[in-house]
């Protein structure tokens, strides 16, 4: 469960006040309850409930979770347990943005997280930022376009963390412009950075993922992979990543390794591309939002991370070879005349 903010209908909000859960009144932040204890108990919701007799976790305010519903309905919040506690994960491209958000989400769920990035300073800043939230991650400096270096890093992380259950291939990007303004070397680099890096990371992790019986890999692609508008080499590389998941899912299914792809839409965060374009041309930015984002807003980092954590979790055991978009029904991935 994401331990930073869990809410229920009505006037109460439950907030993690480490190491205990405290209840606060939504309207005034007035403390209204005693310490909440996290318990696991066998609950029978009703005589016909499909979950009857299944152990389920609840947050309670000193009330027996097995008590009659009328005595506990206002005080109990069911915990959504993604079963990620203790799972060992590695995330590439995790010093900022989406990669860092996914690493943070996994750490909040109790996973043992290793993060990779090319720049030592950015990686150190990411570690410090998570440390401020009480989250520990294990950093590794690596250039994912150097396959031997990537494979060695994954092996080292798996050895030092005593195994590996989850892999997130998030690092990506592009070099060069459109077809007429890019070179064969630009295309090779873009494919190496995106799809080749993803395939190499999963191949390197396979011995450990296979041994767990519940290994999972997630490739972070982009809606540009099936909604052309970005530079051609980037769009085609992301399309390849989208197809990579079902291809590897079939190949690795007998080893109980799941492989899925997640494609974010436009994501707003401080220091990110869309924050820069908004600052550079607010009017053009607002037109793009009005024309291409039906919900009138960008997707958030937390929304992408939440979807990633679910897809990686045992709760998504039946999802394999899938492509999931987190884009708020976005139309074009970018407006090239406005943002060349």
Buried (B, 14 or more C-beta within 10 A) or exposed (E): BBBEEBEBEEEBBBBBEEEEBBBBEEEEEEEBBEEBBEEEEEBEEEEEEEEEEEEBBBBBBEBEBEEEEEEBEEBBBBBEBBEBEEBBBBBBBBBBBBBBBBBBBBBBBBBBBBBBBBEEEBBBBBBEBBEEEEBEBBBBBBBBBBBEEBBBBBBBBBEEBEBBBBBBBBBBEBBBBEEEEBEEEBBBBBBBBBBBBBBBBBBBBBEBBBBBEBBBBBBBBBBBBBBEBBBBBBBBBBBBBBBBBBEBBEEBEEBBBBBBBBBBBBBBBEEBBBBEBBEEBEEBBEEBBEEBBEEEEBBBBBBBBBBBBBBBBBBBEEBBBBBBBBBBEBBBBBBEEBBE
